[in-house]
Amino acid sequence: MGRQRGTPLIGRLDTRKEHYLPRFFLRRFVDDKGTLSVISRADEGGRPYLRPNMRVENVASVNGLYETAYPGDRNGTYYFPNYIEKSLSSMETALGRELGWTLDTVLGMRPSDRLSDDELSRIMGFVSCFIPHIVSRSPQSVDFAKRTVAKSEDFLEAMRKADIDSDEKLKNLYREVVSDEGIDESMTLDPDSLGEHLSLLLQMMPAVGGEEVFDASPLHAAIRHLMDCSLLLMTTSVGHPFIGLDKPIRARLPDPCTIWYYPLSSRVAAVFTDDRRHTFEKRSIGCRTLRALNKAVLDDEEWSLVFCEREDYLEPCLRDM
């Protein structure tokens, strides 16, 4: 449960609004005014409705999404406040740079162009990492980590084996690890609450647990699986955008094989196929294919949020609800 320099063990939040879709990613779907239209299935009242002209700062965020509340405290005190949010922010500079390079490379390819081995490896590696990263930080994944994984017998047993399953044991560990700081003996180090924080941290950033933890993590398994798939990157023309969404669409094909579809911007979308052929293709698509893909997005029952630079592209979703 390491912490960043300057992050208190217990304290208040510097930032309450925490984004589960990175703002650098959402900006790839905005119109020429810097806004996008959004439909959320999680809107209050239960019925989705269209929100036009939204700024990315106000999209795909939940107050205190990654936080673990201090037990019994109703005044907004948390364990390791904003630690995960700040860790994600530090990762996003590199992710945003790789997304920009990937989009520029793909959109700049002519039909006769071929990627070098290094370029292909870079694109494949980024897209294979980026999509599981998006899934791991979603509200549904956060809830699963806190409510299911952290309460599982395997996780509780791991805490017992690590000798951190009681308040006193956690305080002893803190004294050993942070020897230059005192500890307020009146504070509570609740194993259940800290287990939630640790479970979420290891789900989203398993590398903090070391190489063995990372290699055994679901995030690493998802990355390895996508790296073993074929990748198709589709492009569309300016003014005819893909509809973005908060999680990839998964579908079974008759072959049998499985595909994962996820737009990376208004003009580039990725399709992974586990056909064991390990191919790469870039394909420009026409309006008919674009309409079919956008319809598949709106018809999908798993998303919580869809967004697009064109409001009229989202309107069919409301008519069908």
Backbone bond lengths (Angstrom), bond angles and torsions (degrees), N, CA, C in turn:
res aa  C-N    CA-C-N  psi(-1)  N-CA   C-N-CA  omega(-1)  CA-C   N-CA-C  phi
1 M - - - 1.458 - - 1.511 110.43 -
2 G 1.330 115.90 43.91 1.451 120.72 179.31 1.504 111.76 -58.68
3 R 1.305 116.09 160.04 1.446 119.50 -177.45 1.507 110.11 -134.42
4 Q 1.316 115.53 157.20 1.439 120.97 176.67 1.520 109.60 -73.00
5 R 1.315 115.28 154.44 1.453 119.85 175.85 1.524 109.12 -58.08
6 G 1.325 116.25 129.72 1.460 120.63 178.84 1.516 113.89 90.75
7 T 1.336 118.40 -6.39 1.464 120.42 178.21 1.520 109.02 -87.97
8 P 1.352 117.71 118.67 1.458 119.14 -179.58 1.521 111.79 -73.56
9 L 1.322 116.12 157.69 1.460 120.38 175.09 1.514 110.48 -63.66
10 I 1.310 116.25 -43.49 1.461 122.43 178.83 1.525 107.66 -135.84
11 G 1.314 117.19 134.33 1.456 119.31 -179.91 1.518 111.54 -178.93
12 R 1.327 115.10 -171.55 1.462 121.84 -179.33 1.529 110.08 -96.68
13 L 1.322 114.74 162.97 1.456 120.41 -177.16 1.525 111.15 -82.50
14 D 1.334 116.13 136.46 1.455 121.10 169.25 1.520 110.31 -78.96
15 T 1.330 115.46 -34.57 1.463 122.43 -178.91 1.521 109.13 -129.38
16 R 1.331 116.77 124.36 1.465 119.97 178.42 1.529 111.19 -91.78
17 K 1.318 117.09 -39.35 1.463 120.80 -177.52 1.525 109.32 -78.66
18 E 1.340 116.83 117.13 1.462 121.79 -177.92 1.531 109.29 -122.39
19 H 1.325 116.14 126.02 1.467 121.97 -172.40 1.525 111.36 -89.80
20 Y 1.320 115.58 129.45 1.462 118.90 175.34 1.522 111.55 -91.22
21 L 1.328 118.73 -16.20 1.458 122.37 166.04 1.520 107.01 -112.14
22 P 1.322 118.30 124.26 1.468 120.07 -176.54 1.529 111.32 -60.41
23 R 1.321 116.22 143.98 1.455 120.05 -179.70 1.526 111.69 -66.63
24 F 1.343 118.30 -32.37 1.465 119.13 178.12 1.522 110.64 -63.79
25 F 1.340 117.05 -29.79 1.455 122.23 177.56 1.528 110.59 -75.08
26 L 1.325 117.85 -46.88 1.460 121.18 -179.82 1.524 111.83 -60.46
27 R 1.335 116.48 -33.09 1.474 119.66 -179.78 1.521 112.14 -63.73
28 R 1.305 117.61 -18.43 1.465 121.10 177.51 1.526 112.22 -75.89
29 F 1.341 117.52 -1.96 1.459 121.63 -178.92 1.530 112.74 -120.27
30 V 1.325 118.08 9.48 1.460 120.06 -175.66 1.527 111.08 -84.80
31 D 1.354 115.20 161.48 1.462 121.21 175.91 1.523 110.08 -86.98
32 D 1.333 116.65 -171.39 1.462 119.23 -176.37 1.525 113.11 -71.46
33 K 1.338 117.30 -7.37 1.473 121.33 174.31 1.526 111.88 -95.67
34 G 1.333 116.39 -0.83 1.455 120.07 -179.26 1.513 114.05 80.51
35 T 1.342 117.22 19.97 1.461 121.09 179.86 1.528 110.15 -124.46
36 L 1.320 116.26 168.44 1.457 122.39 176.74 1.518 110.06 -144.30
37 S 1.312 116.04 161.18 1.457 122.33 177.03 1.521 108.61 -98.88
38 V 1.341 115.65 145.10 1.462 120.91 -170.24 1.527 110.03 -137.66
39 I 1.323 115.97 141.51 1.471 122.23 166.45 1.519 107.42 -123.93
40 S 1.320 116.36 129.12 1.465 121.78 178.20 1.519 109.54 -120.02
41 R 1.328 116.51 133.25 1.463 120.76 174.34 1.518 111.19 -81.79
42 A 1.332 116.94 -7.02 1.463 120.75 -178.40 1.524 112.18 -99.06
43 D 1.331 118.06 11.74 1.461 120.16 -179.77 1.514 111.27 -62.96
44 E 1.324 115.47 150.07 1.460 120.35 178.60 1.524 109.75 -61.73
45 G 1.324 115.65 142.01 1.453 121.02 -178.27 1.509 112.48 95.68
46 G 1.345 117.12 -14.72 1.456 120.68 172.68 1.507 115.43 88.19
47 R 1.355 118.62 -17.07 1.459 119.80 -179.27 1.524 110.23 -104.05
48 P 1.319 117.89 121.18 1.464 119.92 179.90 1.526 111.38 -65.07
49 Y 1.308 115.90 147.96 1.453 119.89 171.52 1.523 109.21 -146.15
50 L 1.323 114.15 159.59 1.453 121.34 -174.32 1.521 111.21 -79.97
51 R 1.330 115.72 129.83 1.463 121.61 175.74 1.532 107.90 -114.60
52 P 1.328 117.79 104.66 1.470 119.73 179.52 1.525 111.64 -85.86
53 N 1.315 115.30 166.32 1.474 122.87 171.49 1.534 112.53 54.78
54 M 1.330 116.15 43.36 1.457 120.81 179.11 1.523 110.26 -90.35
55 R 1.318 116.39 138.78 1.458 121.14 173.36 1.529 108.66 -86.47
56 V 1.323 116.33 149.11 1.464 119.84 -173.69 1.530 111.72 -61.60
57 E 1.337 118.01 -27.90 1.462 120.70 179.68 1.519 111.75 -62.59
58 N 1.332 117.31 -21.93 1.463 121.60 -175.66 1.522 113.12 -108.04
59 V 1.322 116.80 16.37 1.464 121.94 -177.62 1.526 109.36 -119.60
60 A 1.334 115.96 142.19 1.477 122.60 171.81 1.523 112.68 58.04
61 S 1.318 116.36 49.11 1.462 120.33 176.71 1.521 110.26 -134.10
62 V 1.330 115.32 153.29 1.469 122.89 177.22 1.517 106.89 -138.00
63 N 1.315 117.08 133.37 1.461 119.97 178.04 1.530 110.82 -64.17
64 G 1.339 115.64 126.02 1.459 120.81 176.57 1.510 114.74 62.18
65 L 1.330 117.31 31.12 1.469 120.94 -174.12 1.523 112.46 -57.08
66 Y 1.330 117.72 -43.84 1.463 121.48 -173.39 1.521 113.21 -99.21
67 E 1.340 116.67 14.77 1.464 119.94 -172.94 1.530 112.41 -97.66
68 T 1.329 114.86 154.68 1.466 122.63 176.40 1.522 107.87 -120.63
69 A 1.326 115.86 113.72 1.463 121.20 -174.01 1.526 111.57 -70.16
70 Y 1.324 115.18 144.65 1.466 121.40 173.79 1.523 107.96 -69.87
71 P 1.345 119.36 131.11 1.470 121.96 -173.21 1.536 112.68 -57.36
72 G 1.316 114.73 129.51 1.462 120.51 174.05 1.510 115.05 77.20
73 D 1.319 117.84 0.42 1.473 120.30 -177.12 1.520 109.50 -96.79
74 R 1.322 116.62 120.35 1.459 120.87 -179.53 1.528 111.96 -102.70
75 N 1.303 117.24 9.29 1.458 120.99 -176.74 1.523 112.85 -104.12
76 G 1.335 116.56 18.18 1.461 119.52 174.69 1.507 115.77 81.78
77 T 1.329 117.97 38.14 1.457 121.64 177.02 1.526 109.34 -103.35
78 Y 1.357 116.04 139.38 1.461 121.25 -173.49 1.523 110.26 -136.09
79 Y 1.342 114.96 155.63 1.452 120.45 168.57 1.529 109.23 -75.27
80 F 1.336 116.95 136.09 1.461 122.71 177.92 1.538 111.74 42.98
81 P 1.334 117.87 59.83 1.469 120.80 -173.22 1.519 113.09 -58.84
82 N 1.354 114.45 129.62 1.472 123.70 177.81 1.530 114.13 62.56
83 Y 1.338 118.01 13.42 1.470 119.40 -179.17 1.530 111.61 -61.07
84 I 1.337 116.64 -48.85 1.458 119.91 -177.51 1.526 110.33 -69.18
85 E 1.318 117.11 -41.18 1.461 120.69 178.84 1.534 111.07 -59.53
86 K 1.318 117.11 -44.60 1.466 120.46 179.35 1.529 111.10 -68.28
87 S 1.321 116.90 -35.11 1.468 120.02 177.67 1.533 110.50 -65.31
88 L 1.335 116.13 -41.45 1.458 119.75 176.83 1.525 111.02 -63.24
89 S 1.320 116.19 -42.75 1.468 119.92 -179.93 1.521 111.41 -59.58
90 S 1.341 116.26 -38.31 1.462 119.14 -179.99 1.524 111.76 -69.30
91 M 1.350 117.27 -26.48 1.465 120.95 177.17 1.525 111.60 -77.78
92 E 1.331 116.51 -26.89 1.457 120.15 -169.28 1.516 113.59 -71.00
93 T 1.315 118.05 -23.28 1.466 119.62 175.99 1.523 110.15 -60.79
94 A 1.334 116.12 -47.86 1.470 120.19 179.60 1.519 111.46 -68.89
95 L 1.331 117.40 -41.54 1.464 120.57 179.63 1.527 111.04 -63.20
96 G 1.331 116.54 -42.61 1.459 120.27 179.33 1.518 112.29 -63.73
97 R 1.326 116.06 -38.37 1.460 120.55 177.88 1.529 110.66 -64.82
98 E 1.331 116.71 -43.46 1.468 120.02 -179.47 1.530 111.56 -68.19
99 L 1.335 116.70 -37.26 1.462 119.06 177.00 1.528 110.01 -63.33
100 G 1.337 116.99 -45.61 1.456 120.28 179.14 1.515 112.35 -59.51
101 W 1.350 116.76 -44.50 1.462 120.22 179.11 1.523 111.05 -63.72
102 T 1.335 117.11 -42.38 1.472 121.35 -179.72 1.525 110.78 -61.89
103 L 1.317 117.42 -47.64 1.463 120.76 -178.89 1.526 111.10 -64.01
104 D 1.328 117.28 -44.54 1.468 120.37 179.65 1.525 110.91 -61.98
105 T 1.326 116.83 -41.07 1.462 120.90 -178.88 1.518 111.41 -65.39
106 V 1.333 115.96 -46.42 1.463 120.29 -177.20 1.526 111.22 -68.21
107 L 1.330 117.50 -44.82 1.465 120.18 -179.06 1.529 111.71 -68.71
108 G 1.323 117.43 -23.66 1.461 120.79 179.24 1.512 114.28 -86.68
109 M 1.337 118.17 -4.08 1.466 121.10 -178.65 1.522 111.44 -76.70
110 R 1.334 115.79 133.41 1.456 121.36 170.90 1.533 108.67 -91.31
111 P 1.335 117.63 162.55 1.481 119.53 -177.82 1.524 113.88 -54.21
112 S 1.329 116.70 -31.99 1.471 119.59 -177.20 1.525 113.21 -86.74
113 D 1.340 117.65 -7.92 1.469 121.10 -176.04 1.521 111.84 -72.38
114 R 1.325 115.34 147.12 1.459 121.87 173.95 1.520 108.47 -129.21
115 L 1.304 115.70 137.47 1.454 120.20 179.10 1.526 110.47 -76.45
116 S 1.326 115.86 147.70 1.460 119.66 171.33 1.523 108.80 -71.97
117 D 1.316 116.23 164.63 1.465 119.89 178.77 1.534 110.95 -59.00
118 D 1.332 116.83 -39.99 1.465 120.26 179.80 1.524 111.38 -66.14
119 E 1.324 117.15 -41.49 1.470 120.52 178.69 1.525 111.06 -65.00
120 L 1.324 116.10 -43.47 1.460 120.09 179.48 1.523 110.87 -63.73
121 S 1.324 116.72 -42.86 1.466 120.43 178.91 1.525 110.86 -63.46
122 R 1.332 116.46 -39.19 1.468 120.03 -179.76 1.526 111.41 -65.61
123 I 1.332 117.19 -44.72 1.465 120.81 179.44 1.520 110.73 -65.75
124 M 1.326 116.27 -47.01 1.466 120.56 -178.80 1.528 110.54 -61.24
125 G 1.328 116.03 -43.38 1.455 119.80 -179.72 1.511 112.09 -64.43
126 F 1.337 117.01 -42.97 1.467 119.31 -178.44 1.522 111.62 -66.25
127 V 1.330 117.47 -51.66 1.469 119.78 -175.42 1.524 110.50 -64.44
128 S 1.339 117.12 -36.19 1.472 121.09 178.99 1.525 111.67 -66.67
129 C 1.321 117.38 -28.62 1.470 121.42 177.56 1.522 111.84 -86.32
130 F 1.317 116.69 -38.13 1.459 121.26 -171.15 1.526 112.11 -66.58
131 I 1.324 117.36 -44.04 1.471 119.28 -176.54 1.534 111.41 -66.41
132 P 1.342 120.82 -46.91 1.474 118.53 174.04 1.529 113.22 -61.50
133 H 1.326 117.10 -32.84 1.469 120.28 176.46 1.526 110.30 -61.04
134 I 1.320 117.49 -44.58 1.465 121.64 178.50 1.525 110.52 -60.63
135 V 1.328 116.57 -44.00 1.469 120.44 -179.31 1.525 110.83 -64.83
136 S 1.335 117.71 -39.53 1.462 121.12 -173.89 1.521 112.91 -67.09
137 R 1.335 118.53 -23.14 1.456 121.12 -175.88 1.525 112.98 -103.06
138 S 1.333 117.78 6.57 1.459 121.55 -179.73 1.532 111.08 -71.11
139 P 1.334 118.13 156.01 1.473 120.01 177.10 1.519 113.50 -55.48
140 Q 1.331 117.37 -36.67 1.463 120.49 179.79 1.527 110.85 -66.31
141 S 1.338 116.87 -40.74 1.461 120.05 179.02 1.522 111.26 -70.13
142 V 1.329 116.66 -37.22 1.467 120.53 176.34 1.524 110.02 -61.05
143 D 1.317 116.51 -45.69 1.465 120.14 179.89 1.524 110.96 -63.38
144 F 1.334 116.89 -39.99 1.462 120.34 179.32 1.525 110.76 -62.78
145 A 1.336 116.85 -44.00 1.464 120.49 -179.32 1.516 111.36 -62.66
146 K 1.330 116.86 -41.86 1.464 120.86 -175.39 1.524 112.64 -78.84
147 R 1.324 116.57 -40.79 1.470 120.02 -171.45 1.526 113.90 -94.41
148 T 1.333 116.59 -25.53 1.464 119.45 -175.32 1.527 111.72 -109.96
149 V 1.332 116.19 -58.89 1.473 119.31 -176.83 1.521 110.92 -62.89
150 A 1.346 117.09 -46.63 1.471 120.92 -176.39 1.521 112.71 -66.00
151 K 1.338 117.02 -20.12 1.467 120.83 -179.73 1.520 112.58 -99.59
152 S 1.320 117.02 -2.07 1.465 120.16 -176.30 1.527 110.50 -73.12
153 E 1.311 115.95 153.77 1.466 120.95 -180.00 1.528 111.41 -62.88
154 D 1.341 116.92 -36.48 1.469 119.73 179.83 1.520 110.70 -62.75
155 F 1.331 116.61 -43.07 1.459 119.70 -178.40 1.526 110.74 -69.39
156 L 1.333 116.34 -42.31 1.463 119.88 179.17 1.535 111.20 -64.13
157 E 1.322 115.74 -37.75 1.459 119.48 177.82 1.519 110.89 -66.46
158 A 1.340 116.31 -37.66 1.462 119.69 177.32 1.522 111.06 -63.24
159 M 1.336 117.25 -37.54 1.463 120.45 176.92 1.529 110.75 -66.60
160 R 1.338 116.32 -38.11 1.467 119.38 178.27 1.524 110.61 -65.36
161 K 1.335 116.36 -42.71 1.462 119.68 179.96 1.524 111.50 -65.92
162 A 1.336 116.17 -31.80 1.466 120.31 178.16 1.524 111.93 -80.78
163 D 1.326 115.70 -2.94 1.463 121.68 177.89 1.529 111.82 62.42
164 I 1.354 115.50 43.53 1.467 120.50 178.00 1.538 109.89 -132.28
165 D 1.324 115.89 39.00 1.461 119.63 -175.68 1.526 113.36 -104.96
166 S 1.318 117.75 20.98 1.467 120.17 175.51 1.524 108.91 -149.86
167 D 1.315 115.70 161.91 1.463 121.55 179.34 1.529 111.05 -57.84
168 E 1.318 117.08 -46.52 1.457 120.62 -176.12 1.523 111.68 -67.36
169 K 1.333 116.98 -40.12 1.466 119.91 178.69 1.527 111.15 -64.73
170 L 1.336 116.66 -38.56 1.449 120.05 177.94 1.527 111.27 -66.33
171 K 1.331 116.79 -38.13 1.470 120.18 177.14 1.531 110.94 -65.71
172 N 1.329 116.83 -39.40 1.463 119.91 177.86 1.533 110.70 -62.84
173 L 1.345 115.90 -41.79 1.460 120.14 178.30 1.527 110.29 -63.12
174 Y 1.320 116.40 -41.82 1.461 120.41 -179.84 1.531 110.83 -62.18
175 R 1.324 115.48 -41.94 1.471 119.29 179.38 1.532 110.84 -62.51
176 E 1.352 116.71 -37.97 1.459 120.56 -179.29 1.529 111.83 -70.54
177 V 1.332 115.77 -42.75 1.460 120.23 -174.44 1.526 111.39 -78.03
178 V 1.326 116.68 -39.23 1.466 121.33 -177.95 1.523 107.82 -114.68
179 S 1.302 115.28 67.86 1.465 120.47 -172.15 1.516 113.05 -69.38
180 D 1.356 117.28 -22.22 1.454 119.13 -177.39 1.520 112.97 -85.69
181 E 1.326 117.15 -1.30 1.456 120.95 179.34 1.524 109.50 -117.93
182 G 1.314 114.68 143.05 1.452 118.45 172.79 1.516 110.28 -79.65
183 I 1.301 116.95 173.62 1.454 121.59 177.93 1.511 108.43 -132.93
184 D 1.303 115.77 135.65 1.453 121.97 178.12 1.530 107.76 -74.17
185 E 1.313 116.17 110.10 1.461 120.07 -175.18 1.533 112.64 -66.10
186 S 1.328 116.83 -15.78 1.466 119.35 -179.82 1.526 112.29 -81.77
187 M 1.340 116.56 -15.41 1.466 118.57 -179.34 1.522 110.44 -74.87
188 T 1.318 115.63 157.11 1.463 122.62 179.77 1.512 110.11 -106.40
189 L 1.317 117.09 126.52 1.457 121.95 171.20 1.525 107.41 -105.23
190 D 1.316 114.58 90.14 1.461 121.50 -173.37 1.533 110.39 -79.37
191 P 1.331 118.93 118.55 1.470 120.86 -177.80 1.522 113.26 -59.51
192 D 1.331 118.06 -37.82 1.467 119.89 -179.67 1.525 111.16 -64.67
193 S 1.331 116.27 -45.65 1.464 120.06 -179.09 1.521 111.00 -66.80
194 L 1.327 116.76 -45.32 1.453 119.57 -179.89 1.530 111.44 -69.17
195 G 1.335 116.03 -27.49 1.457 119.55 173.37 1.520 111.54 -64.25
196 E 1.342 117.26 -37.97 1.461 121.15 175.84 1.521 110.77 -62.29
197 H 1.331 115.70 -45.56 1.470 119.62 179.34 1.526 110.83 -61.79
198 L 1.313 116.97 -44.94 1.460 121.08 -178.47 1.522 111.47 -66.33
199 S 1.339 116.78 -41.17 1.458 120.95 178.93 1.525 110.91 -60.99
200 L 1.334 116.39 -44.20 1.461 120.37 179.97 1.524 111.21 -67.07
201 L 1.305 116.56 -42.24 1.468 120.73 179.55 1.525 110.62 -60.42
202 L 1.325 117.09 -44.88 1.468 120.68 -178.19 1.525 111.93 -72.29
203 Q 1.320 117.55 -26.50 1.465 120.01 176.17 1.522 111.12 -69.69
204 M 1.333 116.71 -43.37 1.459 121.19 -174.57 1.523 112.82 -87.39
205 M 1.335 117.02 -34.57 1.468 121.55 -177.54 1.520 109.89 -135.88
206 P 1.344 117.00 65.20 1.475 119.69 -174.06 1.523 113.98 -62.17
207 A 1.323 118.07 -18.28 1.462 120.01 -179.26 1.523 112.39 -63.65
208 V 1.351 117.62 -20.44 1.472 119.55 178.68 1.525 110.56 -65.71
209 G 1.339 117.29 -20.78 1.455 121.27 179.39 1.511 113.98 -87.64
210 G 1.336 116.91 0.08 1.455 120.30 -179.44 1.522 111.86 100.54
211 E 1.314 115.83 171.59 1.461 121.48 -174.92 1.520 112.96 -61.56
212 E 1.327 117.35 -40.46 1.466 120.16 -178.25 1.516 111.55 -65.27
213 V 1.333 116.91 -42.60 1.466 121.11 178.55 1.518 110.16 -65.05
214 F 1.335 116.86 -43.60 1.463 120.27 179.97 1.522 111.10 -61.68
215 D 1.336 117.11 -45.64 1.466 120.56 -177.90 1.524 112.16 -62.71
216 A 1.351 117.50 -27.78 1.463 121.33 -178.03 1.524 112.68 -93.52
217 S 1.314 117.81 1.99 1.470 120.64 -172.29 1.521 112.23 -84.11
218 P 1.347 117.76 151.52 1.470 121.17 173.69 1.522 112.76 -59.67
219 L 1.340 117.43 -33.88 1.461 120.26 179.04 1.531 110.28 -62.40
220 H 1.333 116.73 -45.30 1.463 120.16 178.73 1.521 110.83 -64.34
221 A 1.327 117.52 -38.81 1.470 120.83 179.06 1.534 110.60 -63.03
222 A 1.342 116.33 -40.46 1.469 119.86 179.35 1.523 111.00 -66.17
223 I 1.325 116.61 -42.03 1.466 120.47 178.63 1.526 110.63 -62.16
224 R 1.326 117.08 -46.52 1.464 120.85 -179.36 1.532 110.93 -62.39
225 H 1.338 116.37 -38.37 1.466 119.43 -179.61 1.528 110.58 -64.44
226 L 1.334 117.50 -46.55 1.460 120.24 -179.79 1.531 111.15 -66.19
227 M 1.323 116.59 -35.98 1.460 119.48 178.08 1.527 111.89 -62.34
228 D 1.322 116.80 -22.95 1.459 122.15 -178.51 1.531 111.93 -92.64
229 C 1.349 116.96 1.95 1.459 121.91 -178.40 1.523 111.28 -95.49
230 S 1.331 115.48 168.08 1.462 121.19 166.77 1.522 108.47 -81.19
231 L 1.337 116.44 148.10 1.464 121.16 -178.24 1.524 110.13 -124.97
232 L 1.325 115.53 126.34 1.450 123.52 172.21 1.520 108.27 -114.00
233 L 1.331 117.71 124.85 1.459 121.92 174.20 1.521 107.94 -109.08
234 M 1.330 115.74 117.68 1.456 121.60 -178.65 1.515 109.88 -101.14
235 T 1.329 115.86 142.89 1.463 120.84 177.87 1.519 109.73 -123.58
236 T 1.329 114.28 150.88 1.454 121.05 177.47 1.521 108.69 -129.39
237 S 1.315 117.13 168.37 1.464 121.25 -174.83 1.521 110.90 -85.70
238 V 1.325 115.96 161.70 1.457 122.51 179.42 1.529 109.52 -59.99
239 G 1.329 116.10 135.26 1.465 121.00 179.59 1.506 114.46 90.22
240 H 1.338 117.26 -6.81 1.468 122.14 178.97 1.531 107.51 -126.24
241 P 1.330 117.16 77.49 1.472 121.01 -167.08 1.523 114.98 -86.21
242 F 1.330 113.87 155.10 1.455 120.86 164.79 1.527 108.60 -72.17
243 I 1.320 116.26 148.09 1.460 122.14 170.56 1.520 108.23 -85.87
244 G 1.337 116.74 127.00 1.454 120.96 177.94 1.516 111.69 -86.97
245 L 1.322 116.13 160.19 1.465 120.59 178.86 1.521 109.44 -150.21
246 D 1.334 115.20 168.78 1.466 119.87 -170.63 1.513 113.92 -86.00
247 K 1.307 119.33 -7.82 1.468 121.32 177.57 1.520 109.12 -153.15
248 P 1.326 119.12 153.45 1.459 120.54 -178.35 1.524 111.86 -69.24
249 I 1.323 114.55 151.99 1.463 121.33 173.43 1.526 108.22 -88.66
250 R 1.310 115.70 131.71 1.465 121.88 179.22 1.521 108.11 -113.91
251 A 1.331 116.85 132.53 1.467 120.38 -179.06 1.518 109.81 -143.36
252 R 1.327 115.31 144.87 1.459 121.36 175.63 1.521 109.47 -92.64
253 L 1.339 116.12 139.25 1.448 122.08 176.19 1.523 109.39 -107.73
254 P 1.349 117.29 159.93 1.474 119.69 -177.03 1.516 113.85 -64.95
255 D 1.339 119.50 -14.98 1.472 122.53 -167.16 1.534 117.55 -50.71
256 P 1.311 127.29 -48.59 1.460 126.60 6.69 1.535 111.21 -95.57
257 C 1.287 115.58 140.77 1.454 121.40 170.31 1.524 107.92 -156.09
258 T 1.313 115.72 170.06 1.460 121.49 -177.03 1.518 109.00 -117.80
259 I 1.329 115.79 142.68 1.457 120.32 175.02 1.522 109.53 -118.93
260 W 1.321 115.18 151.40 1.463 122.65 172.77 1.521 107.11 -124.42
261 Y 1.323 116.36 127.44 1.463 122.08 -177.54 1.517 109.17 -116.87
262 Y 1.356 116.32 129.42 1.459 119.08 178.24 1.526 110.55 -154.07
263 P 1.344 118.26 119.56 1.463 120.79 175.15 1.528 111.05 -70.34
264 L 1.324 115.25 137.41 1.464 121.93 178.03 1.523 111.64 -98.94
265 S 1.333 116.51 -15.50 1.460 122.50 177.56 1.519 107.20 -166.98
266 S 1.327 116.26 -178.58 1.463 120.02 176.25 1.523 112.07 -62.92
267 R 1.335 117.10 -22.08 1.459 119.64 -172.92 1.525 114.71 -118.10
268 V 1.329 118.40 -5.72 1.474 120.88 -178.84 1.531 109.50 -133.79
269 A 1.330 116.57 131.70 1.468 122.00 176.39 1.517 109.67 -132.16
270 A 1.332 115.20 145.72 1.463 121.36 -177.58 1.521 110.53 -107.04
271 V 1.329 115.34 141.40 1.465 122.08 173.05 1.525 107.84 -129.92
272 F 1.330 116.51 116.38 1.458 122.20 173.25 1.521 108.63 -97.72
273 T 1.325 117.07 139.04 1.460 122.45 177.52 1.515 109.05 -132.50
274 D 1.340 117.58 125.26 1.473 119.75 -179.80 1.526 110.77 -88.17
275 D 1.348 114.34 62.25 1.469 121.35 -177.31 1.522 112.85 -95.47
276 R 1.348 116.79 3.18 1.468 122.94 178.87 1.532 113.15 63.24
277 R 1.323 116.97 18.21 1.466 119.59 179.89 1.531 111.71 -97.65
278 H 1.331 117.89 -20.07 1.467 123.50 175.25 1.528 112.37 55.76
279 T 1.325 116.16 47.07 1.451 120.54 -179.10 1.531 110.43 -101.68
280 F 1.342 115.22 161.97 1.463 121.68 172.42 1.522 108.08 -130.10
281 E 1.349 115.40 136.25 1.463 119.64 178.08 1.516 109.13 -145.38
282 K 1.323 115.65 141.51 1.462 122.23 170.63 1.526 106.98 -113.09
283 R 1.334 116.21 129.65 1.469 119.31 -174.42 1.527 109.82 -137.94
284 S 1.318 116.31 129.62 1.470 120.94 172.57 1.516 108.27 -84.93
285 I 1.335 116.30 133.93 1.463 119.77 -176.33 1.528 110.51 -113.47
286 G 1.338 115.31 156.92 1.456 121.58 178.40 1.517 111.96 -95.54
287 C 1.319 115.42 -177.99 1.469 121.41 -174.87 1.525 112.39 -64.10
288 R 1.335 117.70 -35.80 1.467 119.40 -178.40 1.523 111.17 -65.11
289 T 1.321 117.25 -44.66 1.467 120.39 178.07 1.518 110.48 -66.24
290 L 1.327 117.10 -40.59 1.466 120.63 178.50 1.520 110.73 -60.08
291 R 1.320 117.45 -44.83 1.474 119.96 178.83 1.515 111.14 -60.98
292 A 1.327 116.89 -40.26 1.467 120.17 179.98 1.524 111.29 -65.34
293 L 1.326 116.89 -41.65 1.463 120.35 179.17 1.529 111.46 -67.11
294 N 1.315 116.93 -44.45 1.466 119.59 178.87 1.522 111.51 -65.11
295 K 1.329 117.13 -35.82 1.467 119.63 175.70 1.519 110.88 -64.68
296 A 1.345 116.64 -39.83 1.467 119.83 178.36 1.522 110.89 -61.91
297 V 1.327 116.82 -37.16 1.460 120.35 176.90 1.525 110.41 -63.52
298 L 1.331 117.04 -50.99 1.467 120.28 -176.99 1.527 111.85 -65.20
299 D 1.343 116.99 -30.19 1.471 120.83 -179.62 1.528 112.74 -80.37
300 D 1.332 116.81 -17.16 1.464 119.99 -177.40 1.532 110.28 -65.53
301 E 1.327 116.77 139.83 1.470 121.01 -175.43 1.514 113.63 -94.11
302 E 1.333 117.96 -3.44 1.463 120.29 -172.42 1.525 114.60 -94.81
303 W 1.317 118.58 -21.08 1.454 118.44 -175.79 1.529 111.90 -72.62
304 S 1.317 114.69 153.76 1.465 121.61 172.94 1.514 111.67 -107.93
305 L 1.351 116.21 -18.95 1.458 120.96 -175.31 1.522 109.67 -148.53
306 V 1.344 116.28 131.95 1.459 121.28 170.61 1.523 107.88 -126.56
307 F 1.337 115.67 153.74 1.457 119.48 -175.42 1.518 109.54 -154.00
308 C 1.324 115.61 153.62 1.459 119.82 -176.21 1.525 109.29 -162.19
309 E 1.327 115.87 153.47 1.463 119.53 176.46 1.525 111.78 -72.23
310 R 1.339 117.58 -20.27 1.472 121.40 -179.93 1.517 110.00 -110.86
311 E 1.316 115.46 119.90 1.465 121.65 -179.73 1.521 111.48 -61.97
312 D 1.329 117.69 -39.43 1.467 120.71 -175.50 1.523 112.07 -66.00
313 Y 1.343 118.52 -22.46 1.456 120.47 178.12 1.530 112.16 -69.65
314 L 1.334 117.11 -23.33 1.460 120.69 -178.47 1.532 113.01 -93.07
315 E 1.308 117.67 -16.81 1.472 121.25 -173.57 1.527 113.55 -59.86
316 P 1.355 120.34 -36.58 1.480 118.51 178.23 1.519 113.35 -58.19
317 C 1.319 116.90 -28.33 1.470 120.41 179.45 1.518 110.91 -60.80
318 L 1.338 117.29 -40.47 1.467 121.35 -178.10 1.519 111.34 -73.56
319 R 1.306 116.91 -34.40 1.465 119.38 179.81 1.518 111.48 -66.05
320 D 1.342 116.38 -30.64 1.463 120.24 -176.52 1.524 113.26 -88.26
321 M 1.348 118.30 -4.17 1.461 120.37 -177.26 1.536 110.89 -92.82
